Structures are given as C-alpha cells and as structure tokens.
Amino acid sequence: MNNTIVYSKNNCMQCKMTKRYLKEHNVPFEERNINQDPEFLATLKQQGFQSVPVVMNSAMDPIVGFRPDSLKELVD
C-alpha cells in the first residue's frame, strides 16, 4: 500500500507538475489541498514547511517543490 501524500494549493504550477509526474509514473497518492482545507496548511506550518508542493512518504524524506530527481525514488 502506497502512502504518498501531496500537499498542494490552487493555481500552483509546481503542484500541477508534481501531480502529473506521479500520475504518469503510476504512483498512487492522496492530495491534500490547503485551499480546500486550511487544517492542512496548519499541519505544514507546524512541521516547518513554507511552500507547496510537499510530497511525503514514510520511506523517504519530504520533497518540497517539483523535484523529478527526487520523485523518481517513488516510482517502482
């Protein structure tokens, strides 16, 4: 079971590119939009993040921004 979470917001090009990359590489993920649920923004701020996208997976360190070099580690 994949437990990848993508924190995103509306009108965010890096967020769109990150989600597209994961979809194109068949990596299942749960999207948490900070515009639709401000609780997610509070969660990110508590962890020290100041921008999105943030990709979290228990198997690796969080990825901030559109980082295909790091995202490839999620591809099986």
N, CA, C, O and CB atoms as a CASP TS submission, in Angstrom:
PFRMAT TS
TARGET T0000
AUTHOR 0000-0000-0000
METHOD Language model
MODEL 1
PARENT N/A
ATOM      1  N   MET     1       0.847  -1.189   0.000  1.00  0.00           N
ATOM      2  CA  MET     1       0.000   0.000   0.000  1.00  0.00           C
ATOM      3  C   MET     1       0.884   1.241   0.000  1.00  0.00           C
ATOM      4  O   MET     1       1.739   1.411   0.869  1.00  0.00           O
ATOM      5  CB  MET     1      -0.959   0.004   1.225  1.00  0.00           C
ATOM      6  N   ASN     2       0.663   2.109  -0.993  1.00  0.00           N
ATOM      7  CA  ASN     2       1.442   3.332  -1.088  1.00  0.00           C
ATOM      8  C   ASN     2       0.831   4.377  -0.178  1.00  0.00           C
ATOM      9  O   ASN     2      -0.389   4.540  -0.133  1.00  0.00           O
ATOM     10  CB  ASN     2       1.508   3.841  -2.544  1.00  0.00           C
ATOM     11  N   ASN     3       1.671   5.075   0.536  1.00  0.00           N
ATOM     12  CA  ASN     3       1.173   6.086   1.459  1.00  0.00           C
ATOM     13  C   ASN     3       1.759   7.452   1.132  1.00  0.00           C
ATOM     14  O   ASN     3       2.202   8.179   2.021  1.00  0.00           O
ATOM     15  CB  ASN     3       1.501   5.701   2.901  1.00  0.00           C
ATOM     16  N   THR     4       1.756   7.794  -0.155  1.00  0.00           N
ATOM     17  CA  THR     4       2.289   9.072  -0.597  1.00  0.00           C
ATOM     18  C   THR     4       1.208  10.141  -0.470  1.00  0.00           C
ATOM     19  O   THR     4       0.072   9.950  -0.904  1.00  0.00           O
ATOM     20  CB  THR     4       2.806   8.981  -2.054  1.00  0.00           C
ATOM     21  N   ILE     5       1.578  11.260   0.128  1.00  0.00           N
ATOM     22  CA  ILE     5       0.663  12.392   0.309  1.00  0.00           C
ATOM     23  C   ILE     5       1.279  13.603  -0.386  1.00  0.00           C
ATOM     24  O   ILE     5       2.460  13.900  -0.208  1.00  0.00           O
ATOM     25  CB  ILE     5       0.396  12.686   1.840  1.00  0.00           C
ATOM     26  N   VAL     6       0.464  14.297  -1.178  1.00  0.00           N
ATOM     27  CA  VAL     6       0.904  15.517  -1.839  1.00  0.00           C
ATOM     28  C   VAL     6       0.096  16.681  -1.277  1.00  0.00           C
ATOM     29  O   VAL     6      -1.121  16.740  -1.448  1.00  0.00           O
ATOM     30  CB  VAL     6       0.743  15.413  -3.392  1.00  0.00           C
ATOM     31  N   TYR     7       0.771  17.596  -0.613  1.00  0.00           N
ATOM     32  CA  TYR     7       0.135  18.823  -0.150  1.00  0.00           C
ATOM     33  C   TYR     7       0.248  19.834  -1.289  1.00  0.00           C
ATOM     34  O   TYR     7       1.336  20.066  -1.815  1.00  0.00           O
ATOM     35  CB  TYR     7       0.799  19.365   1.185  1.00  0.00           C
ATOM     36  N   SER     8      -0.878  20.431  -1.662  1.00  0.00           N
ATOM     37  CA  SER     8      -0.895  21.339  -2.803  1.00  0.00           C
ATOM     38  C   SER     8      -1.812  22.519  -2.512  1.00  0.00           C
ATOM     39  O   SER     8      -2.433  22.602  -1.453  1.00  0.00           O
ATOM     40  CB  SER     8      -1.346  20.604  -4.081  1.00  0.00           C
ATOM     41  N   LYS     9      -1.882  23.434  -3.486  1.00  0.00           N
ATOM     42  CA  LYS     9      -2.837  24.541  -3.401  1.00  0.00           C
ATOM     43  C   LYS     9      -3.320  24.854  -4.813  1.00  0.00           C
ATOM     44  O   LYS     9      -2.746  24.388  -5.797  1.00  0.00           O
ATOM     45  CB  LYS     9      -2.192  25.810  -2.726  1.00  0.00           C
ATOM     46  N   ASN    10      -4.375  25.644  -4.896  1.00  0.00           N
ATOM     47  CA  ASN    10      -4.930  26.020  -6.191  1.00  0.00           C
ATOM     48  C   ASN    10      -3.964  26.915  -6.953  1.00  0.00           C
ATOM     49  O   ASN    10      -3.192  27.664  -6.354  1.00  0.00           O
ATOM     50  CB  ASN    10      -6.276  26.726  -6.014  1.00  0.00           C
ATOM     51  N   ASN    11      -4.013  26.831  -8.283  1.00  0.00           N
ATOM     52  CA  ASN    11      -3.217  27.695  -9.171  1.00  0.00           C
ATOM     53  C   ASN    11      -1.723  27.628  -8.879  1.00  0.00           C
ATOM     54  O   ASN    11      -1.032  28.646  -8.892  1.00  0.00           O
ATOM     55  CB  ASN    11      -3.686  29.130  -9.049  1.00  0.00           C
ATOM     56  N   CYS    12      -1.238  26.439  -8.619  1.00  0.00           N
ATOM     57  CA  CYS    12       0.181  26.223  -8.305  1.00  0.00           C
ATOM     58  C   CYS    12       0.778  25.343  -9.404  1.00  0.00           C
ATOM     59  O   CYS    12       0.486  24.150  -9.484  1.00  0.00           O
ATOM     60  CB  CYS    12       0.365  25.557  -6.879  1.00  0.00           C
ATOM     61  N   MET    13       1.621  25.949 -10.255  1.00  0.00           N
ATOM     62  CA  MET    13       2.176  25.207 -11.388  1.00  0.00           C
ATOM     63  C   MET    13       3.068  24.055 -10.917  1.00  0.00           C
ATOM     64  O   MET    13       3.009  22.967 -11.489  1.00  0.00           O
ATOM     65  CB  MET    13       2.973  26.148 -12.299  1.00  0.00           C
ATOM     66  N   GLN    14       3.888  24.273  -9.891  1.00  0.00           N
ATOM     67  CA  GLN    14       4.747  23.188  -9.405  1.00  0.00           C
ATOM     68  C   GLN    14       3.911  22.042  -8.841  1.00  0.00           C
ATOM     69  O   GLN    14       4.282  20.874  -8.962  1.00  0.00           O
ATOM     70  CB  GLN    14       5.721  23.710  -8.332  1.00  0.00           C
ATOM     71  N   CYS    15       2.774  22.387  -8.219  1.00  0.00           N
ATOM     72  CA  CYS    15       1.876  21.348  -7.696  1.00  0.00           C
ATOM     73  C   CYS    15       1.317  20.513  -8.846  1.00  0.00           C
ATOM     74  O   CYS    15       1.299  19.284  -8.785  1.00  0.00           O
ATOM     75  CB  CYS    15       0.717  21.981  -6.876  1.00  0.00           C
ATOM     76  N   LYS    16       0.862  21.199  -9.896  1.00  0.00           N
ATOM     77  CA  LYS    16       0.299  20.509 -11.060  1.00  0.00           C
ATOM     78  C   LYS    16       1.338  19.601 -11.704  1.00  0.00           C
ATOM     79  O   LYS    16       1.033  18.469 -12.078  1.00  0.00           O
ATOM     80  CB  LYS    16      -0.225  21.524 -12.089  1.00  0.00           C
ATOM     81  N   MET    17       2.571  20.103 -11.832  1.00  0.00           N
ATOM     82  CA  MET    17       3.631  19.310 -12.457  1.00  0.00           C
ATOM     83  C   MET    17       3.994  18.097 -11.595  1.00  0.00           C
ATOM     84  O   MET    17       4.263  17.018 -12.123  1.00  0.00           O
ATOM     85  CB  MET    17       4.876  20.179 -12.698  1.00  0.00           C
ATOM     86  N   THR    18       4.003  18.273 -10.281  1.00  0.00           N
ATOM     87  CA  THR    18       4.292  17.160  -9.378  1.00  0.00           C
ATOM     88  C   THR    18       3.222  16.084  -9.489  1.00  0.00           C
ATOM     89  O   THR    18       3.537  14.901  -9.613  1.00  0.00           O
ATOM     90  CB  THR    18       4.397  17.654  -7.930  1.00  0.00           C
ATOM     91  N   LYS    19       1.946  16.497  -9.445  1.00  0.00           N
ATOM     92  CA  LYS    19       0.847  15.522  -9.536  1.00  0.00           C
ATOM     93  C   LYS    19       0.854  14.835 -10.897  1.00  0.00           C
ATOM     94  O   LYS    19       0.598  13.634 -10.979  1.00  0.00           O
ATOM     95  CB  LYS    19      -0.518  16.212  -9.296  1.00  0.00           C
ATOM     96  N   ARG    20       1.145  15.580 -11.971  1.00  0.00           N
ATOM     97  CA  ARG    20       1.210  14.981 -13.306  1.00  0.00           C
ATOM     98  C   ARG    20       2.331  13.936 -13.369  1.00  0.00           C
ATOM     99  O   ARG    20       2.140  12.849 -13.914  1.00  0.00           O
ATOM    100  CB  ARG    20       1.433  16.075 -14.383  1.00  0.00           C
ATOM    101  N   TYR    21       3.486  14.266 -12.815  1.00  0.00           N
ATOM    102  CA  TYR    21       4.614  13.331 -12.810  1.00  0.00           C
ATOM    103  C   TYR    21       4.217  12.033 -12.104  1.00  0.00           C
ATOM    104  O   TYR    21       4.464  10.941 -12.617  1.00  0.00           O
ATOM    105  CB  TYR    21       5.851  13.968 -12.119  1.00  0.00           C
ATOM    106  N   LEU    22       3.603  12.157 -10.933  1.00  0.00           N
ATOM    107  CA  LEU    22       3.219  10.962 -10.180  1.00  0.00           C
ATOM    108  C   LEU    22       2.174  10.141 -10.946  1.00  0.00           C
ATOM    109  O   LEU    22       2.258   8.914 -10.986  1.00  0.00           O
ATOM    110  CB  LEU    22       2.673  11.357  -8.794  1.00  0.00           C
ATOM    111  N   LYS    23       1.195  10.813 -11.551  1.00  0.00           N
ATOM    112  CA  LYS    23       0.168  10.104 -12.325  1.00  0.00           C
ATOM    113  C   LYS    23       0.775   9.395 -13.527  1.00  0.00           C
ATOM    114  O   LYS    23       0.446   8.241 -13.801  1.00  0.00           O
ATOM    115  CB  LYS    23      -0.919  11.079 -12.790  1.00  0.00           C
ATOM    116  N   GLU    24       1.671  10.087 -14.253  1.00  0.00           N
ATOM    117  CA  GLU    24       2.296   9.499 -15.443  1.00  0.00           C
ATOM    118  C   GLU    24       3.156   8.293 -15.100  1.00  0.00           C
ATOM    119  O   GLU    24       3.360   7.414 -15.938  1.00  0.00           O
ATOM    120  CB  GLU    24       3.140  10.537 -16.159  1.00  0.00           C
ATOM    121  N   HIS    25       3.661   8.249 -13.871  1.00  0.00           N
ATOM    122  CA  HIS    25       4.501   7.133 -13.443  1.00  0.00           C
ATOM    123  C   HIS    25       3.732   6.148 -12.552  1.00  0.00           C
ATOM    124  O   HIS    25       4.328   5.313 -11.871  1.00  0.00           O
ATOM    125  CB  HIS    25       5.728   7.659 -12.700  1.00  0.00           C
ATOM    126  N   ASN    26       2.402   6.262 -12.569  1.00  0.00           N
ATOM    127  CA  ASN    26       1.523   5.336 -11.848  1.00  0.00           C
ATOM    128  C   ASN    26       1.842   5.224 -10.360  1.00  0.00           C
ATOM    129  O   ASN    26       1.803   4.138  -9.782  1.00  0.00           O
ATOM    130  CB  ASN    26       1.608   3.974 -12.472  1.00  0.00           C
ATOM    131  N   VAL    27       2.158   6.370  -9.750  1.00  0.00           N
ATOM    132  CA  VAL    27       2.400   6.408  -8.313  1.00  0.00           C
ATOM    133  C   VAL    27       1.112   6.898  -7.650  1.00  0.00           C
ATOM    134  O   VAL    27       0.753   8.065  -7.805  1.00  0.00           O
ATOM    135  CB  VAL    27       3.628   7.337  -7.953  1.00  0.00           C
ATOM    136  N   PRO    28       0.413   6.032  -6.918  1.00  0.00           N
ATOM    137  CA  PRO    28      -0.811   6.493  -6.252  1.00  0.00           C
ATOM    138  C   PRO    28      -0.481   7.465  -5.133  1.00  0.00           C
ATOM    139  O   PRO    28       0.521   7.316  -4.434  1.00  0.00           O
ATOM    140  CB  PRO    28      -1.606   5.302  -5.697  1.00  0.00           C
ATOM    141  N   PHE    29      -1.344   8.465  -4.974  1.00  0.00           N
ATOM    142  CA  PHE    29      -1.116   9.451  -3.924  1.00  0.00           C
ATOM    143  C   PHE    29      -2.440  10.028  -3.459  1.00  0.00           C
ATOM    144  O   PHE    29      -3.453   9.964  -4.156  1.00  0.00           O
ATOM    145  CB  PHE    29      -0.185  10.571  -4.416  1.00  0.00           C
ATOM    146  N   GLU    30      -2.400  10.587  -2.272  1.00  0.00           N
ATOM    147  CA  GLU    30      -3.541  11.308  -1.714  1.00  0.00           C
ATOM    148  C   GLU    30      -3.202  12.787  -1.774  1.00  0.00           C
ATOM    149  O   GLU    30      -2.161  13.213  -1.275  1.00  0.00           O
ATOM    150  CB  GLU    30      -3.865  10.848  -0.239  1.00  0.00           C
ATOM    151  N   GLU    31      -4.086  13.573  -2.387  1.00  0.00           N
ATOM    152  CA  GLU    31      -3.852  15.012  -2.455  1.00  0.00           C
ATOM    153  C   GLU    31      -4.533  15.702  -1.284  1.00  0.00           C
ATOM    154  O   GLU    31      -5.685  15.415  -0.958  1.00  0.00           O
ATOM    155  CB  GLU    31      -4.360  15.589  -3.793  1.00  0.00           C
ATOM    156  N   ARG    32      -3.800  16.617  -0.656  1.00  0.00           N
ATOM    157  CA  ARG    32      -4.346  17.427   0.434  1.00  0.00           C
ATOM    158  C   ARG    32      -4.171  18.889   0.045  1.00  0.00           C
ATOM    159  O   ARG    32      -3.074  19.442   0.118  1.00  0.00           O
ATOM    160  CB  ARG    32      -3.639  17.109   1.810  1.00  0.00           C
ATOM    161  N   ASN    33      -5.280  19.503  -0.370  1.00  0.00           N
ATOM    162  CA  ASN    33      -5.259  20.877  -0.868  1.00  0.00           C
ATOM    163  C   ASN    33      -5.445  21.852   0.295  1.00  0.00           C
ATOM    164  O   ASN    33      -6.441  21.794   1.016  1.00  0.00           O
ATOM    165  CB  ASN    33      -6.362  21.091  -1.939  1.00  0.00           C
ATOM    166  N   ILE    34      -4.474  22.743   0.465  1.00  0.00           N
ATOM    167  CA  ILE    34      -4.525  23.667   1.605  1.00  0.00           C
ATOM    168  C   ILE    34      -5.570  24.763   1.421  1.00  0.00           C
ATOM    169  O   ILE    34      -5.986  25.392   2.394  1.00  0.00           O
ATOM    170  CB  ILE    34      -3.160  24.298   1.821  1.00  0.00           C
ATOM    171  N   ASN    35      -6.000  24.998   0.171  1.00  0.00           N
ATOM    172  CA  ASN    35      -7.074  25.969  -0.055  1.00  0.00           C
ATOM    173  C   ASN    35      -8.425  25.399   0.338  1.00  0.00           C
ATOM    174  O   ASN    35      -9.282  26.112   0.861  1.00  0.00           O
ATOM    175  CB  ASN    35      -7.101  26.404  -1.519  1.00  0.00           C
ATOM    176  N   GLN    36      -8.611  24.117   0.086  1.00  0.00           N
ATOM    177  CA  GLN    36      -9.885  23.473   0.392  1.00  0.00           C
ATOM    178  C   GLN    36     -10.000  23.114   1.871  1.00  0.00           C
ATOM    179  O   GLN    36     -11.103  23.066   2.416  1.00  0.00           O
ATOM    180  CB  GLN    36     -10.055  22.224  -0.458  1.00  0.00           C
ATOM    181  N   ASP    37      -8.879  22.866   2.511  1.00  0.00           N
ATOM    182  CA  ASP    37      -8.890  22.508   3.930  1.00  0.00           C
ATOM    183  C   ASP    37      -7.714  23.187   4.632  1.00  0.00           C
ATOM    184  O   ASP    37      -6.608  22.648   4.650  1.00  0.00           O
ATOM    185  CB  ASP    37      -8.823  20.960   4.116  1.00  0.00           C
ATOM    186  N   PRO    38      -7.946  24.362   5.208  1.00  0.00           N
ATOM    187  CA  PRO    38      -6.862  25.118   5.860  1.00  0.00           C
ATOM    188  C   PRO    38      -6.166  24.357   6.984  1.00  0.00           C
ATOM    189  O   PRO    38      -5.057  24.721   7.376  1.00  0.00           O
ATOM    190  CB  PRO    38      -7.407  26.405   6.410  1.00  0.00           C
ATOM    191  N   GLU    39      -6.794  23.314   7.507  1.00  0.00           N
ATOM    192  CA  GLU    39      -6.141  22.497   8.540  1.00  0.00           C
ATOM    193  C   GLU    39      -4.828  21.916   8.013  1.00  0.00           C
ATOM    194  O   GLU    39      -3.868  21.758   8.767  1.00  0.00           O
ATOM    195  CB  GLU    39      -7.081  21.355   9.007  1.00  0.00           C
ATOM    196  N   PHE    40      -4.789  21.600   6.717  1.00  0.00           N
ATOM    197  CA  PHE    40      -3.566  21.056   6.126  1.00  0.00           C
ATOM    198  C   PHE    40      -2.452  22.104   6.115  1.00  0.00           C
ATOM    199  O   PHE    40      -1.279  21.766   6.275  1.00  0.00           O
ATOM    200  CB  PHE    40      -3.838  20.556   4.696  1.00  0.00           C
ATOM    201  N   LEU    41      -2.821  23.380   5.926  1.00  0.00           N
ATOM    202  CA  LEU    41      -1.826  24.446   5.970  1.00  0.00           C
ATOM    203  C   LEU    41      -1.203  24.537   7.360  1.00  0.00           C
ATOM    204  O   LEU    41       0.011  24.683   7.501  1.00  0.00           O
ATOM    205  CB  LEU    41      -2.458  25.793   5.577  1.00  0.00           C
ATOM    206  N   ALA    42      -2.045  24.449   8.376  1.00  0.00           N
ATOM    207  CA  ALA    42      -1.548  24.487   9.753  1.00  0.00           C
ATOM    208  C   ALA    42      -0.594  23.314  10.010  1.00  0.00           C
ATOM    209  O   ALA    42       0.435  23.475  10.666  1.00  0.00           O
ATOM    210  CB  ALA    42      -2.728  24.452  10.757  1.00  0.00           C
ATOM    211  N   THR    43      -0.942  22.153   9.496  1.00  0.00           N
ATOM    212  CA  THR    43      -0.089  20.968   9.655  1.00  0.00           C
ATOM    213  C   THR    43       1.280  21.204   9.038  1.00  0.00           C
ATOM    214  O   THR    43       2.302  20.894   9.651  1.00  0.00           O
ATOM    215  CB  THR    43      -0.748  19.734   9.016  1.00  0.00           C
ATOM    216  N   LEU    44       1.305  21.751   7.830  1.00  0.00           N
ATOM    217  CA  LEU    44       2.580  22.013   7.160  1.00  0.00           C
ATOM    218  C   LEU    44       3.404  23.050   7.917  1.00  0.00           C
ATOM    219  O   LEU    44       4.612  22.881   8.088  1.00  0.00           O
ATOM    220  CB  LEU    44       2.337  22.486   5.727  1.00  0.00           C
ATOM    221  N   LYS    45       2.756  24.115   8.366  1.00  0.00           N
ATOM    222  CA  LYS    45       3.479  25.163   9.102  1.00  0.00           C
ATOM    223  C   LYS    45       4.073  24.625  10.394  1.00  0.00           C
ATOM    224  O   LYS    45       5.186  24.995  10.769  1.00  0.00           O
ATOM    225  CB  LYS    45       2.549  26.338   9.409  1.00  0.00           C
ATOM    226  N   GLN    46       3.334  23.750  11.081  1.00  0.00           N
ATOM    227  CA  GLN    46       3.843  23.161  12.324  1.00  0.00           C
ATOM    228  C   GLN    46       5.102  22.342  12.073  1.00  0.00           C
ATOM    229  O   GLN    46       5.952  22.211  12.954  1.00  0.00           O
ATOM    230  CB  GLN    46       2.772  22.282  12.977  1.00  0.00           C
ATOM    231  N   GLN    47       5.219  21.790  10.863  1.00  0.00           N
ATOM    232  CA  GLN    47       6.385  20.975  10.525  1.00  0.00           C
ATOM    233  C   GLN    47       7.501  21.799   9.889  1.00  0.00           C
ATOM    234  O   GLN    47       8.546  21.264   9.518  1.00  0.00           O
ATOM    235  CB  GLN    47       5.980  19.855   9.586  1.00  0.00           C
ATOM    236  N   GLY    48       7.270  23.109   9.767  1.00  0.00           N
ATOM    237  CA  GLY    48       8.316  23.991   9.271  1.00  0.00           C
ATOM    238  C   GLY    48       8.314  24.249   7.780  1.00  0.00           C
ATOM    239  O   GLY    48       9.232  24.892   7.271  1.00  0.00           O
ATOM    240  N   PHE    49       7.315  23.770   7.067  1.00  0.00           N
ATOM    241  CA  PHE    49       7.263  23.991   5.622  1.00  0.00           C
ATOM    242  C   PHE    49       6.634  25.344   5.333  1.00  0.00           C
ATOM    243  O   PHE    49       5.699  25.765   6.014  1.00  0.00           O
ATOM    244  CB  PHE    49       6.471  22.863   4.917  1.00  0.00           C
ATOM    245  N   GLN    50       7.158  26.026   4.307  1.00  0.00           N
ATOM    246  CA  GLN    50       6.663  27.358   3.971  1.00  0.00           C
ATOM    247  C   GLN    50       6.134  27.447   2.552  1.00  0.00           C
ATOM    248  O   GLN    50       5.643  28.499   2.143  1.00  0.00           O
ATOM    249  CB  GLN    50       7.751  28.372   4.163  1.00  0.00           C
ATOM    250  N   SER    51       6.226  26.354   1.786  1.00  0.00           N
ATOM    251  CA  SER    51       5.736  26.377   0.411  1.00  0.00           C
ATOM    252  C   SER    51       5.229  24.997   0.025  1.00  0.00           C
ATOM    253  O   SER    51       5.520  24.002   0.689  1.00  0.00           O
ATOM    254  CB  SER    51       6.842  26.842  -0.562  1.00  0.00           C
ATOM    255  N   VAL    52       4.473  24.957  -1.053  1.00  0.00           N
ATOM    256  CA  VAL    52       3.984  23.702  -1.604  1.00  0.00           C
ATOM    257  C   VAL    52       4.455  23.608  -3.055  1.00  0.00           C
ATOM    258  O   VAL    52       4.795  24.641  -3.632  1.00  0.00           O
ATOM    259  CB  VAL    52       2.419  23.605  -1.504  1.00  0.00           C
ATOM    260  N   PRO    53       4.493  22.456  -3.658  1.00  0.00           N
ATOM    261  CA  PRO    53       4.033  21.189  -3.109  1.00  0.00           C
ATOM    262  C   PRO    53       5.015  20.590  -2.111  1.00  0.00           C
ATOM    263  O   PRO    53       6.220  20.839  -2.153  1.00  0.00           O
ATOM    264  CB  PRO    53       3.786  20.212  -4.222  1.00  0.00           C
ATOM    265  N   VAL    54       4.451  19.792  -1.215  1.00  0.00           N
ATOM    266  CA  VAL    54       5.247  18.978  -0.306  1.00  0.00           C
ATOM    267  C   VAL    54       4.768  17.548  -0.506  1.00  0.00           C
ATOM    268  O   VAL    54       3.584  17.250  -0.351  1.00  0.00           O
ATOM    269  CB  VAL    54       5.105  19.450   1.209  1.00  0.00           C
ATOM    270  N   VAL    55       5.696  16.673  -0.850  1.00  0.00           N
ATOM    271  CA  VAL    55       5.376  15.258  -1.054  1.00  0.00           C
ATOM    272  C   VAL    55       5.951  14.485   0.114  1.00  0.00           C
ATOM    273  O   VAL    55       7.147  14.554   0.397  1.00  0.00           O
ATOM    274  CB  VAL    55       5.938  14.723  -2.420  1.00  0.00           C
ATOM    275  N   MET    56       5.079  13.747   0.789  1.00  0.00           N
ATOM    276  CA  MET    56       5.522  12.959   1.942  1.00  0.00           C
ATOM    277  C   MET    56       5.257  11.488   1.699  1.00  0.00           C
ATOM    278  O   MET    56       4.207  11.093   1.192  1.00  0.00           O
ATOM    279  CB  MET    56       4.816  13.423   3.231  1.00  0.00           C
ATOM    280  N   ASN    57       6.245  10.689   2.076  1.00  0.00           N
ATOM    281  CA  ASN    57       6.150   9.242   2.002  1.00  0.00           C
ATOM    282  C   ASN    57       7.000   8.697   3.146  1.00  0.00           C
ATOM    283  O   ASN    57       8.115   9.169   3.369  1.00  0.00           O
ATOM    284  CB  ASN    57       6.625   8.688   0.595  1.00  0.00           C
ATOM    285  N   SER    58       6.490   7.722   3.859  1.00  0.00           N
ATOM    286  CA  SER    58       7.200   7.210   5.032  1.00  0.00           C
ATOM    287  C   SER    58       8.559   6.603   4.700  1.00  0.00           C
ATOM    288  O   SER    58       9.404   6.446   5.581  1.00  0.00           O
ATOM    289  CB  SER    58       6.355   6.180   5.724  1.00  0.00           C
ATOM    290  N   ALA    59       8.769   6.262   3.432  1.00  0.00           N
ATOM    291  CA  ALA    59      10.019   5.616   3.043  1.00  0.00           C
ATOM    292  C   ALA    59      11.146   6.599   2.729  1.00  0.00           C
ATOM    293  O   ALA    59      12.274   6.182   2.465  1.00  0.00           O
ATOM    294  CB  ALA    59       9.780   4.745   1.854  1.00  0.00           C
ATOM    295  N   MET    60      10.850   7.900   2.755  1.00  0.00           N
ATOM    296  CA  MET    60      11.877   8.870   2.384  1.00  0.00           C
ATOM    297  C   MET    60      11.608  10.227   3.026  1.00  0.00           C
ATOM    298  O   MET    60      10.543  10.456   3.599  1.00  0.00           O
ATOM    299  CB  MET    60      11.950   9.014   0.862  1.00  0.00           C
ATOM    300  N   ASP    61      12.583  11.118   2.924  1.00  0.00           N
ATOM    301  CA  ASP    61      12.420  12.480   3.438  1.00  0.00           C
ATOM    302  C   ASP    61      11.405  13.230   2.579  1.00  0.00           C
ATOM    303  O   ASP    61      11.231  12.897   1.407  1.00  0.00           O
ATOM    304  CB  ASP    61      13.783  13.234   3.459  1.00  0.00           C
ATOM    305  N   PRO    62      10.736  14.231   3.137  1.00  0.00           N
ATOM    306  CA  PRO    62       9.777  15.014   2.349  1.00  0.00           C
ATOM    307  C   PRO    62      10.461  15.707   1.165  1.00  0.00           C
ATOM    308  O   PRO    62      11.634  16.073   1.231  1.00  0.00           O
ATOM    309  CB  PRO    62       9.084  16.060   3.242  1.00  0.00           C
ATOM    310  N   ILE    63       9.703  15.875   0.091  1.00  0.00           N
ATOM    311  CA  ILE    63      10.184  16.564  -1.102  1.00  0.00           C
ATOM    312  C   ILE    63       9.409  17.873  -1.198  1.00  0.00           C
ATOM    313  O   ILE    63       8.178  17.867  -1.181  1.00  0.00           O
ATOM    314  CB  ILE    63      10.005  15.681  -2.406  1.00  0.00           C
ATOM    315  N   VAL    64      10.115  18.986  -1.299  1.00  0.00           N
ATOM    316  CA  VAL    64       9.484  20.291  -1.408  1.00  0.00           C
ATOM    317  C   VAL    64       9.738  20.828  -2.816  1.00  0.00           C
ATOM    318  O   VAL    64      10.875  20.852  -3.286  1.00  0.00           O
ATOM    319  CB  VAL    64      10.025  21.276  -0.317  1.00  0.00           C
ATOM    320  N   GLY    65       8.662  21.259  -3.483  1.00  0.00           N
ATOM    321  CA  GLY    65       8.782  21.770  -4.844  1.00  0.00           C
ATOM    322  C   GLY    65       8.688  20.643  -5.858  1.00  0.00           C
ATOM    323  O   GLY    65       8.552  19.475  -5.493  1.00  0.00           O
ATOM    324  N   PHE    66       8.763  21.000  -7.136  1.00  0.00           N
ATOM    325  CA  PHE    66       8.742  19.992  -8.208  1.00  0.00           C
ATOM    326  C   PHE    66      10.158  19.496  -8.407  1.00  0.00           C
ATOM    327  O   PHE    66      11.000  20.197  -8.967  1.00  0.00           O
ATOM    328  CB  PHE    66       8.157  20.574  -9.547  1.00  0.00           C
ATOM    329  N   ARG    67      10.418  18.275  -7.942  1.00  0.00           N
ATOM    330  CA  ARG    67      11.766  17.707  -7.964  1.00  0.00           C
ATOM    331  C   ARG    67      11.743  16.330  -8.613  1.00  0.00           C
ATOM    332  O   ARG    67      11.746  15.318  -7.911  1.00  0.00           O
ATOM    333  CB  ARG    67      12.347  17.619  -6.538  1.00  0.00           C
ATOM    334  N   PRO    68      11.719  16.276  -9.958  1.00  0.00           N
ATOM    335  CA  PRO    68      11.665  14.960 -10.610  1.00  0.00           C
ATOM    336  C   PRO    68      12.825  14.055 -10.220  1.00  0.00           C
ATOM    337  O   PRO    68      12.682  12.833 -10.209  1.00  0.00           O
ATOM    338  CB  PRO    68      11.650  15.130 -12.110  1.00  0.00           C
ATOM    339  N   ASP    69      13.981  14.651  -9.897  1.00  0.00           N
ATOM    340  CA  ASP    69      15.118  13.834  -9.479  1.00  0.00           C
ATOM    341  C   ASP    69      14.819  13.082  -8.187  1.00  0.00           C
ATOM    342  O   ASP    69      15.272  11.951  -8.009  1.00  0.00           O
ATOM    343  CB  ASP    69      16.357  14.705  -9.300  1.00  0.00           C
ATOM    344  N   SER    70      14.069  13.694  -7.297  1.00  0.00           N
ATOM    345  CA  SER    70      13.698  13.036  -6.034  1.00  0.00           C
ATOM    346  C   SER    70      12.437  12.203  -6.190  1.00  0.00           C
ATOM    347  O   SER    70      12.321  11.136  -5.586  1.00  0.00           O
ATOM    348  CB  SER    70      13.496  14.074  -4.927  1.00  0.00           C
ATOM    349  N   LEU    71      11.485  12.679  -6.998  1.00  0.00           N
ATOM    350  CA  LEU    71      10.227  11.946  -7.192  1.00  0.00           C
ATOM    351  C   LEU    71      10.443  10.575  -7.812  1.00  0.00           C
ATOM    352  O   LEU    71       9.657   9.657  -7.579  1.00  0.00           O
ATOM    353  CB  LEU    71       9.286  12.751  -8.064  1.00  0.00           C
ATOM    354  N   LYS    72      11.515  10.427  -8.609  1.00  0.00           N
ATOM    355  CA  LYS    72      11.747   9.133  -9.263  1.00  0.00           C
ATOM    356  C   LYS    72      11.968   8.011  -8.245  1.00  0.00           C
ATOM    357  O   LYS    72      11.791   6.836  -8.567  1.00  0.00           O
ATOM    358  CB  LYS    72      12.953   9.226 -10.201  1.00  0.00           C
ATOM    359  N   GLU    73      12.357   8.373  -7.016  1.00  0.00           N
ATOM    360  CA  GLU    73      12.532   7.358  -5.977  1.00  0.00           C
ATOM    361  C   GLU    73      11.208   6.702  -5.580  1.00  0.00           C
ATOM    362  O   GLU    73      11.202   5.608  -5.015  1.00  0.00           O
ATOM    363  CB  GLU    73      13.185   7.976  -4.752  1.00  0.00           C
ATOM    364  N   LEU    74      10.076   7.375  -5.876  1.00  0.00           N
ATOM    365  CA  LEU    74       8.767   6.819  -5.557  1.00  0.00           C
ATOM    366  C   LEU    74       8.256   5.856  -6.640  1.00  0.00           C
ATOM    367  O   LEU    74       7.292   5.122  -6.422  1.00  0.00           O
ATOM    368  CB  LEU    74       7.770   7.945  -5.359  1.00  0.00           C
ATOM    369  N   VAL    75       8.908   5.870  -7.799  1.00  0.00           N
ATOM    370  CA  VAL    75       8.476   5.028  -8.903  1.00  0.00           C
ATOM    371  C   VAL    75       9.003   3.621  -8.694  1.00  0.00           C
ATOM    372  O   VAL    75      10.203   3.419  -8.503  1.00  0.00           O
ATOM    373  CB  VAL    75       8.953   5.596 -10.255  1.00  0.00           C
ATOM    374  N   ASP    76       8.092   2.638  -8.732  1.00  0.00           N
ATOM    375  CA  ASP    76       8.507   1.237  -8.523  1.00  0.00           C
ATOM    376  C   ASP    76       9.173   0.673  -9.747  1.00  0.00           C
ATOM    377  O   ASP    76       9.583  -0.488  -9.748  1.00  0.00           O
ATOM    378  CB  ASP    76       7.312   0.368  -8.150  1.00  0.00           C
TER
END
